[in-house]
Amino acid sequence: MESSPPSEEDMPFCQQCGSQASDTADFCFNCGADVASTAIALPGISPGWKARFAVLQKAGGVDMPQSIALTMGERAMVRFNLLAFLFGPAYYAVKGMWRKALTLCALSLVLMLLFRMLLAGVGLGGSGFVHTAYLIAPALFATRANVDYFTKMVLRDDGWL
């Protein structure tokens, strides 16, 4: 099944001159600006998301190899999403990332079961500490949400993981 090319309204635009930017080129064909740092001007994206995307690009992309260059505030901005922590799969579904929501739900379930088995194995299965397992899913969604949305919107990858 062949996928259709992205429509013009889904394409990034150069923040320097406003012309349509290429998904593959490193510079704007119109003004020569560095597209890697300016192609965040995706139509329909809020200024807050544009700021997060810019910080993610500053960190070197989804793997964040240059995260040491980020301030503590910038690290917090890209590494934690409060709405994803509170609403998890529903938040992902609203953002159009239902595949990743299903994957993270399955991964959370496995991690919670392993954690509870580990606690039972060391004799803490009946303690109040076992309830911390319920924080695994919200923490997983909160720490993945910004990178996953960046991957979907900027890198055009809406896969399962």
Secondary structure as UniProt FT lines:
FT   HELIX           8..10
FT   TURN            15..17
FT   TURN            29..31
FT   HELIX           35..38
FT   TURN            39..40
FT   TURN            43..44
FT   HELIX           47..58
FT   TURN            59..60
FT   TURN            62..63
FT   TURN            65..66
FT   HELIX           67..69
FT   HELIX           72..79
FT   HELIX           82..94
FT   TURN            95..96
FT   HELIX           98..121
FT   TURN            122..123
FT   TURN            125..126
FT   HELIX           128..135
FT   HELIX           136..153
//
